[in-house]
Amino acid sequence: DTAVSQTPKYLVTQMGNDKSIKCEQNLGHDTMYWYKQDSKKFLKIMFSYNNKELIINETVPNRFSPKSPDKAHLNLHINSLELGDSAVYFCASSQDWVASGQQETQYFGPGTRLLVL
Amino acid sequence: QKEVEQNSGPLSVPEGAIASLNCTYSDRGSQSFFWYRQYSGKSPELIMSIYSNGDKEDGRFTAQLNKASQYVSLLIRDSQPSDSATYLCAVNDQAGTALIFGKGTTLSVSS
C-alpha cells in the first residue's frame, strides 16, 4: 500500500550513459514533482506536473527530461550522465498544485540514489 | 532569488528538553509553510504545516509563524532520541507552484 514509489532504489552507472527513474503514486493526487538532493542534503525542485502537464521546469540541463504518461506516473529520463548528476532523486505528489493560494502538502517517495562513475 | 534560511546545526539537546528550530524566508508573498523531518538515508516526512500567523500545536510539536518578520519556527517539547534527524523548513513561492526548502537543521537528542 505504498503511497509514492520509485524504481530503482539504487542506480550505479558510467558517465555518458542514459538512465530512467520511474515514479508512481496511488494517492489519487493530481500533481507530481521531481526533486534533487545533493551531497550537502540540499533539496531542490526540478520539475512539477499537474494532470500530465508541465507546471514547473527549473533551471535544469535539458539532458533531464520528465515524462508523465498519466497523472499517477512521472518518470525522469537522464541522457549523457555526468559525475555531477550523482545525488538522491525524490519523487513527490500533492493533491493539487495550488488551492486558494496555498500549497498542498507534498508526500515524498523513498528516493533513488544515483551514483555516476 | 527566493531563499529559505536555517541554521545547519547540529543543535544538541538533552532528552526531555525543548528543541527550538528556526527558519526565515525571503518571499514576502509566501502563504504556506511546512516542517519536514528527514532521517539519514530516508525521505522527508511531513511534521507540521502552517498557513496563518500564530501557533499551531500537534502533540509535542508546535509550529509558530510570523509573516511580518518572515519567520517560522518549530518547537519540540520533551525531546526524545528518536527525534534526532534533520529538520527541513519549506515555504511555497508566491505563485504557489513550488516548495523552496532550507538546507535543514540537524537535531541531536542525547539520552
Chai-1 contact restraints between the chains, C-beta under 6 A:
chainA,res_idxA,chainB,res_idxB,connection_type,confidence,min_distance_angstrom,max_distance_angstrom,comment,restraint_id
A,K41,B,G104,contact,1.0,0.0,6.0,A-B,restraint_1
A,F42,B,K103,contact,1.0,0.0,6.0,A-B,restraint_2
A,L43,B,F101,contact,1.0,0.0,6.0,A-B,restraint_3
A,I45,B,A98,contact,1.0,0.0,6.0,A-B,restraint_4
A,I55,B,T97,contact,1.0,0.0,6.0,A-B,restraint_5
A,I56,B,T97,contact,1.0,0.0,6.0,A-B,restraint_6
A,I56,B,A98,contact,1.0,0.0,6.0,A-B,restraint_7
A,F90,B,S43,contact,1.0,0.0,6.0,A-B,restraint_8
A,W97,B,T97,contact,1.0,0.0,6.0,A-B,restraint_9
A,V98,B,G96,contact,1.0,0.0,6.0,A-B,restraint_10
A,G101,B,Q31,contact,1.0,0.0,6.0,A-B,restraint_11
A,G101,B,G96,contact,1.0,0.0,6.0,A-B,restraint_12
A,Q102,B,Q31,contact,1.0,0.0,6.0,A-B,restraint_13
A,Q102,B,S32,contact,1.0,0.0,6.0,A-B,restraint_14
A,Q102,B,Y51,contact,1.0,0.0,6.0,A-B,restraint_15
A,Q103,B,S32,contact,1.0,0.0,6.0,A-B,restraint_16
A,Q103,B,N92,contact,1.0,0.0,6.0,A-B,restraint_17
A,Q103,B,G96,contact,1.0,0.0,6.0,A-B,restraint_18
A,T105,B,L46,contact,1.0,0.0,6.0,A-B,restraint_19
A,T105,B,S49,contact,1.0,0.0,6.0,A-B,restraint_20
A,F108,B,S43,contact,1.0,0.0,6.0,A-B,restraint_21
A,F108,B,P44,contact,1.0,0.0,6.0,A-B,restraint_22
A,P110,B,S43,contact,1.0,0.0,6.0,A-B,restraint_23
A,G111,B,S43,contact,1.0,0.0,6.0,A-B,restraint_24
